[in-house]
Amino acid sequence: MPDRGTGAEVDVFVAIASPVRRAHIDGMAARPLPVRDLAAGFSISRPAVSQHLRVLREASLVSEERVGRERRYQLTPAPLWDAAPWLSHYERFWRERLKALREVLGDQV
């Protein structure tokens, strides 16, 4: 993965490998969030949340902005396109599974 100006190279696959980081990405999809909001709902410490955010920043998946005394993190989804070609290979399996589920559920859906 090319360096995107962060001074470090973190592969997007490494960044999205953690379920905690994927949850943070989902949380930031709607709007920028401060660390306290991102930490809510997790039983990990704030320093651990900050470490996850550092990985996401190094992969250029989030940007950080200081607003007063807090830092807000915003999703920058463009690097996810790096994962798209690999993921698209598996899309046919998902479609087959969903088709099988529809057949099992029949008219219930």
N, C-alpha and C positions, 0 to 999 in steps of 0.2 A: 504494500500500500504506500503510495507516495506521501511524503511529509506535507501536511496542509498548514504549515506555519506554526505549529505548536512546539516545535523543537524536539518532538518525540514521535516515534512511529508505533501506533497500536492498531493492529488489524481489527477491522470491524467485527470479524467473527469472534475474536477474543472478547471484544467489548460486549457483544450480545450473548455470550456463552452463559453468563450468570443470570439466573431468574430474577435476582434482585435488580440488576441493571435493566433487564427487560421491563420490569415493573416500573422503574423510574422513567424509562422512555415512554411507556404508556401514560404515566401520570403527567408528563410534560407535553403530551400531544395536543392538549387543549389550550394550555397557557403556560407562561413561565411560572416557576414555583421556587419559593425559598427552601433552604435545607430543612427547616423545621417541618414544613408540609411534606417534603419527600421522605423524611424520617418517620412520620406518623404511620402507624400500621405495621411497622417492622420492629422486631424484637432485637435489633442490632443497635449498637451505639452510634451516636452522631459522627464520631471519627471514622467509623466503618462506612457510614453513608458517604462521608466526604471522600474516602478512598475509592468507592464505586464511582462517584462523580468525576474524580480525577481520571479514571480509566476512560469514561465516556468523553471527557474533554480531550484527552490525548488521541482518541479516535475521531475527533472532530464531530461527534454526535450531539454534543451540547455546547452551548456558549454560556458564559458567566457574565453577569452584570451586577455591579454594586448599586444598590438603592438604599441610601441612608446607611444604616448599620448592618444591613443584611445583604446577602448575595442571592440573586435569583438566577435560576438555570432554565435555559430555553432549548428545546429540541431543535437541532439542525439536521434534518433527515437525509440530506443529500448523500452522505456516505453509505446509507443503507442500500443504495443502488449497486454498490460493490458486491453485495450479497445476492442481489436479485437473480443474476444468471444461474448461480448454483441452486438457489431455492426453486427456480422455475422448473428445473429438471425433476423435482419431486412433486410438482403440482398435479401431475397425472395420477399419482397415488392418492392424493387427497380427494380428487374428483371421484375416483373409483370408490373410495370409502364412503363419501357422501351419497353416491348413487346407491350403494348397498344399504346404507342406513335408510334412505327414502323408500326403498323396496320393502324393508322390514317394517317400517312404520306405516306404510301404505297411506290411507286416507287420514291418518291421525295428524299429519302435518299441515 
